[in-house]
Each structure stands twice: as C-alpha cells, then as structure tokens.
Amino acid sequence: MNYSLLINNLTNPTLLFFVLGIIATVLKSDLEIPASTSKFISLYLLFSIGFKGGQELAHSGLNSEILLTLGLCIAMATIVPLYSFYILKRKLSVQNAGAIAATFGSVSAVTFVTATLFLENLKVPFGGHMVAAMALMEAPAIIIGVMLMRSYSAEKAKTGFKDIVHESLTNGSVIMITGSLVIGIISDVKGAEGIKPFTTDIFKGFLAIFLLEMGMVAARRFKAFKNYGLFVSIFAIVVPICNGLLAIAATHFFDIAPGNRLLLAILASSASYIAVPAAMKQAAPDADPGLYVPMALGVTFPFNITIGMPLYWILIQNF
C-alpha cells in the first residue's frame, strides 16, 4: 500500500491551515476570522464547486454510471440516518439521537471540496455529477432524522412535515449548491470562461482561509463536547468509517470510475455541520447543538480530511 499518500495529504497547505486554527485556539490567540467574511467564503465555496460541477455535468450528459451513482447516494442518505438513530437511541435522548442521525446521514460540502482537491493533486478525473449527488444527499437525511424523532418522542414535534421539507430544501447551503449547479448546466461555455478566474484560480486560497476558521471553531466546540463521554467520540469515527467502507464495497460491483468512488465514499462518511444545524434549530429545538456540531466538526471532519481520504483511496486502488 502507498502510505506516502497519507503523508502527502497531511502536508497539504490547506489542511495545515486547519491545524494552525486549532493551534491558535489552544494557545488562546486573538486570531479571528470575521463572521461576515466566513459566511462569504462558505457561500463562495458552494457557488464555485456547484458551478464547476454543473459545467462538467452539462458536457458529460446522463449515462448509466451517473444514474447509478445518484441512486446509490440517495440510498446512503436514507440508510445511514436509520441505523444511526437506533444505535444512538440506546445511549442518548430521542431528540439528540435524531439530530445526530440526520447529521451523519447528511454531507459536508467542505469535506467534499477537499476531496476534489485531493483527486486533482493526484491527477485523477472525477465527474461533475458528483456535485449533484452531494446536493441530493442533504435533504433526505434531515427529513428521516426528524421523522424518527417525531415517531419516538412522547411529545410530538410542533413543526409540521411540510415545514421540515421546506426547511431542508430551502436551507441556504442547499439553495446555493443546487442553484449554482443548475446555472452551471445552462450557462454557455464562453460565459463560463469569463468567470473562471473567480471560480477556479482563487479557490484553494479561499478554502485555506475557511479551513483556518474551521480549525478554530472545532477546537472551541470540542471542549463542550467532552462532557458526553467516550461513546459519542467512538461513534463519530467508527460510523463514518463503516459508511465509507460500505460505499466502497457497493461501488466495487459496478462500473464506476475510481475518482467517483472516492467522492461517494467521502460523501457517505462525512457529516453536516452547516445545513443540519440550521434545520435542527426549527425542527428539533431540544436537541443539543453542543453535541452534534462538535461530533461532525471536531471529530469526523478532521479525521476524514487527514486520514479518511488517503485510507479510502488506498482501499479503492488495492482491493
């Protein structure tokens, strides 16, 4: 196995900025990214990856691999929150179990973006339809998580099913990624070239700054998360690994390109810390964001971008 992939990934400049953010927080530095700047960068990343994905999807068209991949992604977004909920319900409240299940059934756009850069550095091609796959995996997990909460809660949630669906589909990150994808599909090539410096050339720099802030946020929230004990820490690593391995095993039996297999594994193993928390504020106000946000951002996210990606790629290449 080529373990140099792991070393190369750990020394990637964008990931080192994530580590810098953690170090700055541990040292109690006054380093800070303004909230408005952070929000702009997160929207920019979603816009850029969505638009580029739409352009690639427009050029490639639909085929059996694309339809199969999209189907597998929807299946994963449905299965993961279901089994996660029943594992979590043994140790946690119904509200927290449902929120965490939705978190781990949904996806992290930044983890996906980092994985695309990982493949680009290896010069491995991947399909633009994977952006569509990412967008499709956001809403189902949120809806299933809330439905499970409502089914097992003594007090039925006040939020109606229509409101839950609306909140899931109109969440800012979902709107940005799907809207950019559609615009990328219908835009002409000449017009797309005109904004290429904005969508491509400065992308890695903005991602590095965003990961710097994510490192600081993860370090701050991880302290509150410690109160919940070892169970949630183990869950935040073991379950994503199982999801990633399940995706790799499923795609092994189909004619899916290696780059797309890695992205599907990363989508399956990632956890949402943007879309789900926004939806849970309305749908599950009793769920503790000091639990499910640090699990996704403080444990699963750094594991995936440092160890998970090269590990899954080694498995795809060797088995």
ChimeraX attribute file (.defattr): number of C-alpha atoms within 10 A of each C-alpha:
attribute: neighborCount
match mode: 1-to-1
recipient: residues
	/A:1	9
	/A:2	12
	/A:3	10
	/A:4	10
	/A:5	18
	/A:6	17
	/A:7	13
	/A:8	14
	/A:9	19
	/A:10	17
	/A:11	12
	/A:12	15
	/A:13	14
	/A:14	21
	/A:15	21
	/A:16	18
	/A:17	20
	/A:18	24
	/A:19	20
	/A:20	16
	/A:21	26
	/A:22	22
	/A:23	16
	/A:24	18
	/A:25	19
	/A:26	12
	/A:27	9
	/A:28	9
	/A:29	11
	/A:30	8
	/A:31	12
	/A:32	12
	/A:33	15
	/A:34	9
	/A:35	10
	/A:36	8
	/A:37	12
	/A:38	17
	/A:39	12
	/A:40	12
	/A:41	17
	/A:42	17
	/A:43	15
	/A:44	19
	/A:45	22
	/A:46	23
	/A:47	23
	/A:48	22
	/A:49	25
	/A:50	30
	/A:51	27
	/A:52	22
	/A:53	25
	/A:54	29
	/A:55	24
	/A:56	20
	/A:57	22
	/A:58	20
	/A:59	12
	/A:60	13
	/A:61	11
	/A:62	11
	/A:63	8
	/A:64	10
	/A:65	16
	/A:66	21
	/A:67	13
	/A:68	14
	/A:69	21
	/A:70	21
	/A:71	14
	/A:72	18
	/A:73	24
	/A:74	19
	/A:75	13
	/A:76	25
	/A:77	27
	/A:78	22
	/A:79	16
	/A:80	25
	/A:81	29
	/A:82	19
	/A:83	13
	/A:84	21
	/A:85	26
	/A:86	15
	/A:87	14
	/A:88	19
	/A:89	16
	/A:90	10
	/A:91	12
	/A:92	16
	/A:93	15
	/A:94	23
	/A:95	25
	/A:96	24
	/A:97	26
	/A:98	33
	/A:99	33
	/A:100	34
	/A:101	30
	/A:102	35
	/A:103	31
	/A:104	33
	/A:105	35
	/A:106	33
	/A:107	30
	/A:108	26
	/A:109	27
	/A:110	23
	/A:111	22
	/A:112	24
	/A:113	19
	/A:114	21
	/A:115	22
	/A:116	21
	/A:117	16
	/A:118	21
	/A:119	19
	/A:120	13
	/A:121	12
	/A:122	11
	/A:123	10
	/A:124	14
	/A:125	13
	/A:126	19
	/A:127	18
	/A:128	24
	/A:129	26
	/A:130	27
	/A:131	27
	/A:132	21
	/A:133	21
	/A:134	26
	/A:135	25
	/A:136	21
	/A:137	24
	/A:138	27
	/A:139	28
	/A:140	22
	/A:141	30
	/A:142	34
	/A:143	24
	/A:144	23
	/A:145	32
	/A:146	26
	/A:147	17
	/A:148	21
	/A:149	25
	/A:150	22
	/A:151	12
	/A:152	14
	/A:153	13
	/A:154	9
	/A:155	9
	/A:156	11
	/A:157	16
	/A:158	11
	/A:159	13
	/A:160	12
	/A:161	15
	/A:162	9
	/A:163	13
	/A:164	21
	/A:165	17
	/A:166	14
	/A:167	22
	/A:168	25
	/A:169	22
	/A:170	15
	/A:171	18
	/A:172	14
	/A:173	22
	/A:174	23
	/A:175	16
	/A:176	21
	/A:177	27
	/A:178	22
	/A:179	18
	/A:180	22
	/A:181	29
	/A:182	19
	/A:183	18
	/A:184	24
	/A:185	21
	/A:186	11
	/A:187	14
	/A:188	12
	/A:189	13
	/A:190	8
	/A:191	9
	/A:192	16
	/A:193	11
	/A:194	10
	/A:195	11
	/A:196	13
	/A:197	11
	/A:198	12
	/A:199	19
	/A:200	12
	/A:201	10
	/A:202	11
	/A:203	18
	/A:204	16
	/A:205	11
	/A:206	17
	/A:207	22
	/A:208	19
	/A:209	19
	/A:210	24
	/A:211	22
	/A:212	25
	/A:213	26
	/A:214	24
	/A:215	26
	/A:216	24
	/A:217	18
	/A:218	23
	/A:219	22
	/A:220	16
	/A:221	18
	/A:222	18
	/A:223	12
	/A:224	12
	/A:225	19
	/A:226	15
	/A:227	10
	/A:228	12
	/A:229	9
	/A:230	9
	/A:231	11
	/A:232	20
	/A:233	17
	/A:234	12
	/A:235	17
	/A:236	25
	/A:237	19
	/A:238	14
	/A:239	18
	/A:240	27
	/A:241	23
	/A:242	15
	/A:243	22
	/A:244	27
	/A:245	19
	/A:246	16
	/A:247	24
	/A:248	24
	/A:249	16
	/A:250	13
	/A:251	22
	/A:252	15
	/A:253	8
	/A:254	12
	/A:255	12
	/A:256	15
	/A:257	15
	/A:258	19
	/A:259	23
	/A:260	23
	/A:261	26
	/A:262	28
	/A:263	29
	/A:264	25
	/A:265	31
	/A:266	29
	/A:267	31
	/A:268	30
	/A:269	33
	/A:270	33
	/A:271	32
	/A:272	28
	/A:273	24
	/A:274	21
	/A:275	25
	/A:276	31
	/A:277	22
	/A:278	15
	/A:279	25
	/A:280	26
	/A:281	13
	/A:282	14
	/A:283	29
	/A:284	22
	/A:285	14
	/A:286	14
	/A:287	20
	/A:288	16
	/A:289	20
	/A:290	16
	/A:291	20
	/A:292	28
	/A:293	24
	/A:294	25
	/A:295	29
	/A:296	26
	/A:297	25
	/A:298	26
	/A:299	21
	/A:300	26
	/A:301	27
	/A:302	19
	/A:303	18
	/A:304	25
	/A:305	22
	/A:306	19
	/A:307	15
	/A:308	24
	/A:309	25
	/A:310	24
	/A:311	19
	/A:312	22
	/A:313	23
	/A:314	17
	/A:315	14
	/A:316	19
	/A:317	10
	/A:318	9
	/A:319	9
